[in-house]
Amino acid sequence: MAISLASLQTSSTLRPPRILMHGVHGVGKTTFAAGADAPVVIMTEDGLGMLKVPHFPLGSGPIDPRGMI
């Protein structure tokens, strides 16, 4: 299927950013995320430490974050 310039769209609705962070243990990924406006953490490991942010409980199996949003 070819892509046509006629199919370009312009969106005027601002959406919140979706960010994926990746890095080694202890580099500050969670601390960085906790500084966002109204953060919510989907815990995939026990790494919040002393941070006081709203979060879903740590799961014991595979996580489907689409059901949490």
DRENGUFI-810638 format. One line per 4 residues: number of its first residue (from 1); their letters; for each residue x, y, z of C-alpha. Coordinates in nm, 3 decimals. Layout:
NUM = a = X/Y/Z; ... .
END
This chain:
1 = mais = 0.000/0.000/0.000; 0.146/0.334/-0.104; 0.140/0.637/0.122; -0.004/0.952/-0.035 .
5 = lasl = 0.061/1.310/0.072; -0.314/1.360/0.038; -0.358/1.140/0.347; -0.165/1.379/0.576 .
9 = qtss = -0.361/1.500/0.877; -0.309/1.785/1.120; -0.420/1.741/1.479; -0.506/2.041/1.692 .
13 = tlrp = -0.560/1.840/2.010; -0.273/1.846/2.256; -0.202/1.506/2.403; 0.008/1.425/2.706 .
17 = pril = 0.354/1.294/2.622; 0.415/0.921/2.630; 0.768/0.847/2.738; 0.958/0.520/2.748 .
21 = mhgv = 1.277/0.530/2.952; 1.538/0.260/2.951; 1.858/0.239/3.151; 2.062/0.036/3.396 .
25 = hgvg = 1.967/-0.001/3.763; 2.018/0.313/3.973; 2.058/0.565/3.694; 1.750/0.771/3.802 .
29 = kttf = 1.468/0.667/3.568; 1.202/0.656/3.839; 1.328/0.976/4.004; 1.307/1.152/3.666 .
33 = aaga = 0.953/1.022/3.608; 0.843/1.120/3.961; 0.920/1.482/3.874; 0.650/1.492/3.604 .
37 = dapv = 0.314/1.664/3.655; 0.075/1.414/3.819; 0.284/1.101/3.761; 0.144/0.750/3.803 .
41 = vimt = 0.391/0.462/3.816; 0.317/0.115/3.680; 0.557/-0.090/3.889; 0.738/-0.369/3.707 .
45 = edgl = 1.002/-0.409/3.979; 1.049/-0.300/4.340; 1.229/0.025/4.262; 1.037/0.318/4.411 .
49 = gmlk = 1.257/0.334/4.717; 1.155/0.636/4.926; 0.969/0.816/4.645; 0.614/0.913/4.735 .
53 = vphf = 0.425/0.886/4.404; 0.091/0.727/4.314; 0.154/0.378/4.182; -0.010/0.051/4.098 .
57 = plgs = 0.100/-0.239/4.319; 0.384/-0.459/4.202; 0.245/-0.744/3.996; 0.344/-1.106/4.033 .
61 = gpid = 0.319/-1.198/3.665; 0.297/-1.049/3.319; 0.160/-0.693/3.317; -0.077/-0.549/3.057 .
65 = prgm = -0.056/-0.172/3.117; -0.332/-0.104/2.861; -0.585/-0.215/3.125; -0.440/0.033/3.377 .
69 = i = -0.473/0.346/3.166 .
END
